[in-house]
Amino acid sequence: GSCVCNAVQFKLNSEPKAVVNCHCNFCRKHSGAAFSTFVVVPEAALEITSGQDSIARFSFKENAHKHFCRHCGSPVFNKNERYPGLNMIYLGGISEPLNFSPTANIYCESQLPWIPTIAEIRSFPQGRSKN
């Protein structure tokens, strides 16, 4: 995987322990999206193959850190001491995200009320229909 500008590149050296949608308020604000989807892997399974010096860190709590590209701002992974030994990789940065499907929703007390009905809204294969 990589960030948008490709300054940070990484690979995962093991299968994920889980794939989760996080609905917490911080993830929503940090990503600018309704929720964030993470691929959870053992800490040793994330190998930064290039751009280690391009990774910046934001500590939003004493024990929770967001790691992102300092050039393009793309979020890459999170660490949280509540989940020792694990890295939460942002699904959007993974080169082949179709291989991963969420198995759980977490922090659902913060979930936006329309999320459960998302499959019911109109969908277009590319952008909006001209009709």
N, C-alpha and C positions, 0 to 999 in steps of 0.2 A: 504494500500500500504506500500511499504518499499523501503529502499535503497538496493543496491546489497548485502551488508554484514548483513543486517537485524538489524543493530544497531539502525537505525531510523525507526520507524513504525508509521503509521498514518491511520486515517479513515476520510472519508468525510461525514458530517452530513446533506447534502442537495444536491439537484440536481444541476448540473452546470448551470451557466448563459450562458456559451458558451464553445465551443471547437474550438481552433484556431491553425493554422499553422503560426508560425512567421518566416519570411524570412530575418530578419535584420542581418547585419553583425556580431553583437555581439553574437546573439544566435547561429549563425553558428560556430563561433570560440569557444564559450563556450561549446557547445555540441559535436563538432567534426563532426557534421552531416550537411546535406544540408539545413535543417530547424529544428525547434523545434515545437513540438505539445504540447499545454497546455490545461488543463481543468481549466476553470476559475470559481472560487467559491467565495461566500462571505467569508470574513476573518474569521468570527466566525465558518464557516463550516469545517475548517481544524482543526482536533484534533490530536495532536501528542500524541500517546498512549504510546510510549517508546522512549527513546534516545534523549530527548530534549537537554541534555548536549553534545550530539554528533553532533549537528547542528552547522556548521560554517557559517559565512556570508562574502560575498564579495560585497563591494559597488563599482559598476562600474561607477556610477554617484551619485551625492549627494542625489538624490531622488529615486534611483533604486538599489535593493539589491537582490543578488542571494543567496539562502540558500542551503547548500549541506552537505553531511555526511563528517565529518572530518576524518573518518577512510578509507572509500573506495572511496570517491570523487564523489559519485553519486549525481547529482542535484536532489533536492526535490521540492523546490518551489521558486517563485520570488514574490517580492513586488515592486510596482512602484507607486509613489505618483501621477502620472498622472491618475491612476486608483484607487482612494481611496476606502478603504473598501474591496478590492479584493485580493485574492491570486491566482497566476498562478501555478498550480501543473503540473509537468512534466508528460506527459502521460506514459512514460516508467516506472515510479515508481508505477503506479496504478496496483493493483493485477488483475483486470479484465478489461483490456483496450478495449476489444471487445464491451463493453457497450457504448463506446464513439466514435463518428464520428465527424471530423472537419466540422464546418459550415462556416468558413471564413479563408481566407489567408490574413495576414497583413504584412506591410512593403514590398510590392511586388516590389518596385523599386530596392530592393536588391536581388530579387529572381534570382536564377541561371537559365539561359536560357533553360536548358533541363528539368526542372521540369514539364512543361505542357505536355511533351511527355513521361513521366515515364511509363504510362500504355502500351505504345507501345513496350517497350524493352522486350527481352526474359526473362522469369521468370521460376524458378525451385522451386519445393515444398521444397526441402532440399538441400542446398548447390548447387554445380554445377553438371551438368550432366556429366557422365564419357564418353559419346559419343563424 
